[in-house]
Amino acid sequence: MAQGSAILLNGVEWTVEAMEPQHGRLTLAHADGHRESRSIRWPDCRAAPRSPP
């Protein structure tokens, strides 16, 4: 997982906007502009497949 990566949370795709590994936190951005701070250990969090450009 890295800044700019796409992840799925409960089936919804988010982009990793910022990481704070020392605190176990991620800042996520949704396509609609909504941002959330989450724990790296959030349940049902996995890498999202990216569509080719």
Distance bins in CASP14 RR format, pairs under 12 A and 6 or more apart:
PFRMAT RR
TARGET T0000
AUTHOR 0000-0000-0000
RMODE 2
METHOD distances of the structure
MODEL  1
1 7 1 0 0 1 0 0 0 0 0 0 0
1 8 0 0 0 0 0 1 0 0 0 0 0
1 14 0 0 0 0 0 1 0 0 0 0 0
1 15 0 0 0 0 0 1 0 0 0 0 0
1 16 1 0 0 1 0 0 0 0 0 0 0
1 18 0 0 0 0 0 1 0 0 0 0 0
1 19 1 0 0 1 0 0 0 0 0 0 0
1 21 0 0 0 0 1 0 0 0 0 0 0
1 24 0 0 0 0 0 1 0 0 0 0 0
1 26 1 0 0 1 0 0 0 0 0 0 0
1 28 0 0 0 0 0 1 0 0 0 0 0
1 38 0 0 0 0 0 1 0 0 0 0 0
1 40 1 0 0 1 0 0 0 0 0 0 0
1 41 0 0 0 0 0 1 0 0 0 0 0
1 42 0 0 0 0 0 1 0 0 0 0 0
1 45 0 0 0 0 1 0 0 0 0 0 0
1 46 0 0 0 0 1 0 0 0 0 0 0
1 47 1 0 0 1 0 0 0 0 0 0 0
1 48 0 0 0 0 0 1 0 0 0 0 0
2 15 0 0 0 0 0 1 0 0 0 0 0
2 16 1 0 0 1 0 0 0 0 0 0 0
2 17 0 0 0 0 0 1 0 0 0 0 0
2 18 0 0 0 0 0 1 0 0 0 0 0
2 19 1 0 0 1 0 0 0 0 0 0 0
2 21 0 0 0 0 0 1 0 0 0 0 0
2 26 0 0 0 0 0 1 0 0 0 0 0
2 47 0 0 0 0 0 1 0 0 0 0 0
3 15 0 0 0 0 1 0 0 0 0 0 0
3 16 1 0 1 0 0 0 0 0 0 0 0
3 17 1 0 0 1 0 0 0 0 0 0 0
3 18 1 0 0 1 0 0 0 0 0 0 0
3 19 1 0 1 0 0 0 0 0 0 0 0
3 20 0 0 0 0 0 1 0 0 0 0 0
3 21 0 0 0 0 0 1 0 0 0 0 0
3 26 0 0 0 0 1 0 0 0 0 0 0
3 27 0 0 0 0 1 0 0 0 0 0 0
3 28 0 0 0 0 0 1 0 0 0 0 0
3 29 0 0 0 0 0 1 0 0 0 0 0
4 13 0 0 0 0 0 1 0 0 0 0 0
4 14 0 0 0 0 0 1 0 0 0 0 0
4 15 1 0 1 0 0 0 0 0 0 0 0
4 16 1 0 1 0 0 0 0 0 0 0 0
4 17 1 0 0 1 0 0 0 0 0 0 0
4 18 0 0 0 0 1 0 0 0 0 0 0
4 19 0 0 0 0 1 0 0 0 0 0 0
4 26 0 0 0 0 0 1 0 0 0 0 0
4 27 0 0 0 0 0 1 0 0 0 0 0
4 28 0 0 0 0 0 1 0 0 0 0 0
4 29 0 0 0 0 1 0 0 0 0 0 0
4 47 0 0 0 0 0 1 0 0 0 0 0
4 48 0 0 0 0 0 1 0 0 0 0 0
4 50 0 0 0 0 0 1 0 0 0 0 0
5 13 0 0 0 0 0 1 0 0 0 0 0
5 14 0 0 0 0 1 0 0 0 0 0 0
5 15 1 0 0 1 0 0 0 0 0 0 0
5 16 1 0 1 0 0 0 0 0 0 0 0
5 17 0 0 0 0 0 1 0 0 0 0 0
5 18 0 0 0 0 0 1 0 0 0 0 0
5 19 0 0 0 0 1 0 0 0 0 0 0
5 26 0 0 0 0 1 0 0 0 0 0 0
5 28 0 0 0 0 0 1 0 0 0 0 0
5 29 0 0 0 0 0 1 0 0 0 0 0
5 45 0 0 0 0 0 1 0 0 0 0 0
5 46 0 0 0 0 0 1 0 0 0 0 0
5 47 1 0 0 1 0 0 0 0 0 0 0
5 48 0 0 0 0 1 0 0 0 0 0 0
5 49 0 0 0 0 0 1 0 0 0 0 0
5 50 0 0 0 0 1 0 0 0 0 0 0
6 12 0 0 0 0 0 1 0 0 0 0 0
6 13 1 0 1 0 0 0 0 0 0 0 0
6 14 1 0 0 1 0 0 0 0 0 0 0
6 15 1 0 1 0 0 0 0 0 0 0 0
6 16 1 0 0 1 0 0 0 0 0 0 0
6 17 0 0 0 0 0 1 0 0 0 0 0
6 28 0 0 0 0 0 1 0 0 0 0 0
6 29 0 0 0 0 0 1 0 0 0 0 0
6 30 0 0 0 0 0 1 0 0 0 0 0
6 31 0 0 0 0 0 1 0 0 0 0 0
6 45 0 0 0 0 0 1 0 0 0 0 0
6 46 0 0 0 0 0 1 0 0 0 0 0
6 47 1 0 0 1 0 0 0 0 0 0 0
6 48 1 1 0 0 0 0 0 0 0 0 0
6 49 0 0 0 0 1 0 0 0 0 0 0
6 50 1 0 1 0 0 0 0 0 0 0 0
6 51 0 0 0 0 1 0 0 0 0 0 0
7 13 1 0 0 1 0 0 0 0 0 0 0
7 14 1 0 1 0 0 0 0 0 0 0 0
7 15 1 0 0 1 0 0 0 0 0 0 0
7 16 1 0 0 1 0 0 0 0 0 0 0
7 17 0 0 0 0 0 1 0 0 0 0 0
7 19 0 0 0 0 0 1 0 0 0 0 0
7 26 0 0 0 0 1 0 0 0 0 0 0
7 27 0 0 0 0 0 1 0 0 0 0 0
7 28 1 0 0 1 0 0 0 0 0 0 0
7 29 0 0 0 0 0 1 0 0 0 0 0
7 30 0 0 0 0 0 1 0 0 0 0 0
7 36 0 0 0 0 0 1 0 0 0 0 0
7 38 0 0 0 0 1 0 0 0 0 0 0
7 40 0 0 0 0 0 1 0 0 0 0 0
7 42 0 0 0 0 1 0 0 0 0 0 0
7 44 0 0 0 0 0 1 0 0 0 0 0
7 45 1 0 1 0 0 0 0 0 0 0 0
7 46 1 0 0 1 0 0 0 0 0 0 0
7 47 1 0 1 0 0 0 0 0 0 0 0
7 48 1 0 1 0 0 0 0 0 0 0 0
7 49 0 0 0 0 0 1 0 0 0 0 0
7 50 0 0 0 0 0 1 0 0 0 0 0
8 14 1 0 0 1 0 0 0 0 0 0 0
8 15 0 0 0 0 0 1 0 0 0 0 0
8 16 0 0 0 0 0 1 0 0 0 0 0
8 28 0 0 0 0 0 1 0 0 0 0 0
8 30 0 0 0 0 0 1 0 0 0 0 0
8 42 0 0 0 0 0 1 0 0 0 0 0
8 43 0 0 0 0 0 1 0 0 0 0 0
8 44 1 0 0 1 0 0 0 0 0 0 0
8 45 1 0 0 1 0 0 0 0 0 0 0
8 46 1 0 1 0 0 0 0 0 0 0 0
8 47 1 0 0 1 0 0 0 0 0 0 0
8 48 1 0 1 0 0 0 0 0 0 0 0
8 49 0 0 0 0 1 0 0 0 0 0 0
8 50 0 0 0 0 0 1 0 0 0 0 0
9 15 0 0 0 0 0 1 0 0 0 0 0
9 16 0 0 0 0 0 1 0 0 0 0 0
9 26 0 0 0 0 1 0 0 0 0 0 0
9 28 1 0 0 1 0 0 0 0 0 0 0
9 29 0 0 0 0 0 1 0 0 0 0 0
9 30 0 0 0 0 1 0 0 0 0 0 0
9 34 0 0 0 0 0 1 0 0 0 0 0
9 36 0 0 0 0 1 0 0 0 0 0 0
9 38 1 0 0 1 0 0 0 0 0 0 0
9 39 0 0 0 0 0 1 0 0 0 0 0
9 40 0 0 0 0 0 1 0 0 0 0 0
9 42 1 0 0 1 0 0 0 0 0 0 0
9 43 0 0 0 0 1 0 0 0 0 0 0
9 44 1 0 0 1 0 0 0 0 0 0 0
9 45 1 0 1 0 0 0 0 0 0 0 0
9 46 0 0 0 0 1 0 0 0 0 0 0
9 47 0 0 0 0 0 1 0 0 0 0 0
9 48 0 0 0 0 1 0 0 0 0 0 0
10 36 0 0 0 0 0 1 0 0 0 0 0
10 38 0 0 0 0 0 1 0 0 0 0 0
10 42 0 0 0 0 1 0 0 0 0 0 0
10 43 0 0 0 0 1 0 0 0 0 0 0
10 44 1 0 1 0 0 0 0 0 0 0 0
10 45 0 0 0 0 1 0 0 0 0 0 0
10 46 0 0 0 0 0 1 0 0 0 0 0
10 48 0 0 0 0 0 1 0 0 0 0 0
11 30 0 0 0 0 0 1 0 0 0 0 0
11 43 0 0 0 0 0 1 0 0 0 0 0
11 44 1 0 0 1 0 0 0 0 0 0 0
11 45 0 0 0 0 1 0 0 0 0 0 0
11 46 0 0 0 0 1 0 0 0 0 0 0
11 48 0 0 0 0 1 0 0 0 0 0 0
11 49 0 0 0 0 0 1 0 0 0 0 0
12 28 0 0 0 0 1 0 0 0 0 0 0
12 29 0 0 0 0 0 1 0 0 0 0 0
12 30 1 0 0 1 0 0 0 0 0 0 0
12 31 0 0 0 0 1 0 0 0 0 0 0
12 32 0 0 0 0 0 1 0 0 0 0 0
12 34 0 0 0 0 0 1 0 0 0 0 0
12 36 0 0 0 0 0 1 0 0 0 0 0
12 38 0 0 0 0 0 1 0 0 0 0 0
12 42 0 0 0 0 0 1 0 0 0 0 0
12 44 0 0 0 0 1 0 0 0 0 0 0
12 45 0 0 0 0 0 1 0 0 0 0 0
12 46 0 0 0 0 0 1 0 0 0 0 0
12 48 0 0 0 0 1 0 0 0 0 0 0
13 28 0 0 0 0 1 0 0 0 0 0 0
13 29 0 0 0 0 0 1 0 0 0 0 0
13 30 1 0 0 1 0 0 0 0 0 0 0
13 31 1 0 0 1 0 0 0 0 0 0 0
13 32 0 0 0 0 0 1 0 0 0 0 0
13 45 0 0 0 0 0 1 0 0 0 0 0
13 46 0 0 0 0 0 1 0 0 0 0 0
13 47 0 0 0 0 0 1 0 0 0 0 0
13 48 1 0 1 0 0 0 0 0 0 0 0
13 49 0 0 0 0 1 0 0 0 0 0 0
13 50 0 0 0 0 1 0 0 0 0 0 0
13 51 0 0 0 0 0 1 0 0 0 0 0
14 26 0 0 0 0 1 0 0 0 0 0 0
14 27 0 0 0 0 1 0 0 0 0 0 0
14 28 1 0 1 0 0 0 0 0 0 0 0
14 29 1 0 0 1 0 0 0 0 0 0 0
14 30 1 0 1 0 0 0 0 0 0 0 0
14 31 0 0 0 0 1 0 0 0 0 0 0
14 32 0 0 0 0 0 1 0 0 0 0 0
14 33 0 0 0 0 0 1 0 0 0 0 0
14 34 0 0 0 0 1 0 0 0 0 0 0
14 35 0 0 0 0 1 0 0 0 0 0 0
14 36 1 0 0 1 0 0 0 0 0 0 0
14 37 0 0 0 0 0 1 0 0 0 0 0
14 38 0 0 0 0 1 0 0 0 0 0 0
14 42 0 0 0 0 0 1 0 0 0 0 0
14 45 0 0 0 0 1 0 0 0 0 0 0
14 46 0 0 0 0 0 1 0 0 0 0 0
14 47 0 0 0 0 0 1 0 0 0 0 0
14 48 1 0 0 1 0 0 0 0 0 0 0
15 26 0 0 0 0 0 1 0 0 0 0 0
15 27 0 0 0 0 1 0 0 0 0 0 0
15 28 1 0 0 1 0 0 0 0 0 0 0
15 29 1 0 1 0 0 0 0 0 0 0 0
15 30 1 0 0 1 0 0 0 0 0 0 0
15 31 0 0 0 0 1 0 0 0 0 0 0
15 32 0 0 0 0 0 1 0 0 0 0 0
15 33 0 0 0 0 1 0 0 0 0 0 0
15 34 0 0 0 0 0 1 0 0 0 0 0
15 35 0 0 0 0 1 0 0 0 0 0 0
15 36 0 0 0 0 0 1 0 0 0 0 0
15 47 0 0 0 0 0 1 0 0 0 0 0
15 48 0 0 0 0 1 0 0 0 0 0 0
15 50 0 0 0 0 0 1 0 0 0 0 0
16 25 0 0 0 0 0 1 0 0 0 0 0
16 26 1 0 1 0 0 0 0 0 0 0 0
16 27 1 0 0 1 0 0 0 0 0 0 0
16 28 1 0 0 1 0 0 0 0 0 0 0
16 29 0 0 0 0 1 0 0 0 0 0 0
16 30 0 0 0 0 0 1 0 0 0 0 0
16 35 0 0 0 0 0 1 0 0 0 0 0
16 36 0 0 0 0 0 1 0 0 0 0 0
16 37 0 0 0 0 0 1 0 0 0 0 0
16 38 0 0 0 0 1 0 0 0 0 0 0
16 40 0 0 0 0 0 1 0 0 0 0 0
16 42 0 0 0 0 0 1 0 0 0 0 0
16 45 0 0 0 0 0 1 0 0 0 0 0
16 47 0 0 0 0 0 1 0 0 0 0 0
16 48 0 0 0 0 0 1 0 0 0 0 0
17 25 0 0 0 0 0 1 0 0 0 0 0
17 26 0 0 0 0 1 0 0 0 0 0 0
17 27 1 0 1 0 0 0 0 0 0 0 0
17 28 1 0 0 1 0 0 0 0 0 0 0
17 29 1 0 1 0 0 0 0 0 0 0 0
17 30 0 0 0 0 1 0 0 0 0 0 0
17 33 0 0 0 0 0 1 0 0 0 0 0
17 34 0 0 0 0 0 1 0 0 0 0 0
17 35 1 0 0 1 0 0 0 0 0 0 0
17 36 0 0 0 0 1 0 0 0 0 0 0
17 37 0 0 0 0 1 0 0 0 0 0 0
17 38 0 0 0 0 0 1 0 0 0 0 0
18 24 0 0 0 0 0 1 0 0 0 0 0
18 25 0 0 0 0 1 0 0 0 0 0 0
18 26 1 0 0 1 0 0 0 0 0 0 0
18 27 1 0 1 0 0 0 0 0 0 0 0
18 28 0 0 0 0 1 0 0 0 0 0 0
18 29 0 0 0 0 1 0 0 0 0 0 0
18 35 0 0 0 0 1 0 0 0 0 0 0
18 36 0 0 0 0 0 1 0 0 0 0 0
18 37 0 0 0 0 1 0 0 0 0 0 0
18 38 0 0 0 0 0 1 0 0 0 0 0
19 25 1 0 0 1 0 0 0 0 0 0 0
19 26 1 0 1 0 0 0 0 0 0 0 0
19 27 1 0 0 1 0 0 0 0 0 0 0
19 28 0 0 0 0 0 1 0 0 0 0 0
19 37 0 0 0 0 0 1 0 0 0 0 0
19 38 0 0 0 0 0 1 0 0 0 0 0
19 39 0 0 0 0 0 1 0 0 0 0 0
19 40 0 0 0 0 1 0 0 0 0 0 0
20 26 1 0 0 1 0 0 0 0 0 0 0
20 27 1 0 0 1 0 0 0 0 0 0 0
20 37 0 0 0 0 1 0 0 0 0 0 0
20 38 0 0 0 0 0 1 0 0 0 0 0
20 39 0 0 0 0 0 1 0 0 0 0 0
20 40 0 0 0 0 1 0 0 0 0 0 0
21 39 0 0 0 0 0 1 0 0 0 0 0
21 40 1 0 0 1 0 0 0 0 0 0 0
21 41 0 0 0 0 0 1 0 0 0 0 0
22 40 0 0 0 0 0 1 0 0 0 0 0
23 37 0 0 0 0 1 0 0 0 0 0 0
23 38 0 0 0 0 0 1 0 0 0 0 0
23 39 0 0 0 0 1 0 0 0 0 0 0
23 40 0 0 0 0 1 0 0 0 0 0 0
23 41 0 0 0 0 0 1 0 0 0 0 0
24 37 0 0 0 0 0 1 0 0 0 0 0
24 38 0 0 0 0 1 0 0 0 0 0 0
24 39 1 0 0 1 0 0 0 0 0 0 0
24 40 1 0 1 0 0 0 0 0 0 0 0
24 41 1 0 0 1 0 0 0 0 0 0 0
24 42 0 0 0 0 0 1 0 0 0 0 0
25 36 0 0 0 0 0 1 0 0 0 0 0
25 37 1 0 1 0 0 0 0 0 0 0 0
25 38 1 0 0 1 0 0 0 0 0 0 0
25 39 1 0 0 1 0 0 0 0 0 0 0
25 40 1 0 0 1 0 0 0 0 0 0 0
25 41 0 0 0 0 0 1 0 0 0 0 0
25 42 0 0 0 0 0 1 0 0 0 0 0
26 35 0 0 0 0 0 1 0 0 0 0 0
26 36 0 0 0 0 1 0 0 0 0 0 0
26 37 1 0 0 1 0 0 0 0 0 0 0
26 38 1 0 1 0 0 0 0 0 0 0 0
26 39 1 0 0 1 0 0 0 0 0 0 0
26 40 1 0 1 0 0 0 0 0 0 0 0
26 41 0 0 0 0 0 1 0 0 0 0 0
26 42 0 0 0 0 1 0 0 0 0 0 0
26 45 0 0 0 0 1 0 0 0 0 0 0
27 34 0 0 0 0 0 1 0 0 0 0 0
27 35 1 0 0 1 0 0 0 0 0 0 0
27 36 1 0 0 1 0 0 0 0 0 0 0
27 37 1 0 1 0 0 0 0 0 0 0 0
27 38 0 0 0 0 1 0 0 0 0 0 0
27 39 0 0 0 0 0 1 0 0 0 0 0
27 40 0 0 0 0 0 1 0 0 0 0 0
28 34 0 0 0 0 1 0 0 0 0 0 0
28 35 1 0 0 1 0 0 0 0 0 0 0
28 36 1 0 1 0 0 0 0 0 0 0 0
28 37 1 0 0 1 0 0 0 0 0 0 0
28 38 1 0 1 0 0 0 0 0 0 0 0
28 39 0 0 0 0 0 1 0 0 0 0 0
28 40 0 0 0 0 0 1 0 0 0 0 0
28 42 0 0 0 0 1 0 0 0 0 0 0
28 45 0 0 0 0 1 0 0 0 0 0 0
28 48 0 0 0 0 0 1 0 0 0 0 0
29 35 1 0 1 0 0 0 0 0 0 0 0
29 36 0 0 0 0 1 0 0 0 0 0 0
29 37 0 0 0 0 0 1 0 0 0 0 0
29 38 0 0 0 0 0 1 0 0 0 0 0
30 36 1 0 0 1 0 0 0 0 0 0 0
30 38 0 0 0 0 0 1 0 0 0 0 0
31 48 0 0 0 0 0 1 0 0 0 0 0
36 42 0 0 0 0 1 0 0 0 0 0 0
36 45 0 0 0 0 0 1 0 0 0 0 0
38 44 0 0 0 0 0 1 0 0 0 0 0
38 45 1 0 0 1 0 0 0 0 0 0 0
39 45 0 0 0 0 1 0 0 0 0 0 0
END
